[in-house]
Amino acid sequence: MPVPGPLELVLILVIVAMLFGVGKLPEVFGSVGKGIREFRKQSSLDEEPGDSASSETDTDTEEEAPAPAESAENSQSA
């Protein structure tokens, strides 16, 4: 994906200034920055290998796996 050049960035900034007004720009960009930080925080939490959701599913499968093996042993010995 091509990176916008300086002329494109200036044009985008002028359009944003016309839409929101020069006085509101710090507020708008502050909100955008907070949103980006929150998104990065949540996406890094989702990618951790030891998160609680995956550990719960691992324990559930470990608890269920021995049960069928025991019932199969009981049916073979009878």
N, C-alpha and C positions, 0 to 999 in steps of 0.2 A: 504494500500500500504506500503510495507516494506521500512524502511529508510536505505539508503546505509551506510555501516559501514566505519570505518577509512581506511581500506585497499582499498575498492572500490573508496573512495574519492581521495586517493593518486594516484591510477591508472588513474582516470579521469584527475587529474591535470597534470600528466606526459604526457598523450596523448595530452592534450590541449597545453602544453608547446612545444611538438614536432611539432604540427601543426602550431602554430602561432609564435613560438620563445619566449624566455624568456623576451626580451625587449618589446614585444608588449602585454604582459599579463595585465599590468595595464590599458592599453587602451581598451582591449577586455572586461575585467570585469567592467570597468567604463561604457562602452556602454550597457552591460547587465543590470547593476544597473539602468541606466537611463530608459531603456525600461521597467523594472519592475515597477519603480515609476510611469511612464506614464500610464501603464496598470492599476495600482491600482487607480490612480486619475480618469481615465475615468470610471472604473467600479463603483467607489463610486458615481460619478455624475449620472450614469444611475440608481442607486438604490434609490436615494432620492425621497421621496413621493411627494414633492412639486415642481418637475421640470416643466419647461415651457411646455413641450410636453403634459403631462397629464393634466395640467390646461387648455390648449387650447381645448383639446377634451372634457373636462368637461363643458366648457362654450358653446361649440357648441351644445352639447346634451341638455343643459338647455334651450338654445334659441329655439331649434327645438321642444321640448316637448310641450310647451303651444300652439303652432300654430295648431296642429291637434285637440287638445281639444276644441279650440274656434270654429273651423269649424264644429265639431260634434255638438256643442251646437246650432249653427246657423241652421243646417239642422233639428234638432229636434224641434225647435221653429217654423219653417216655415210650 
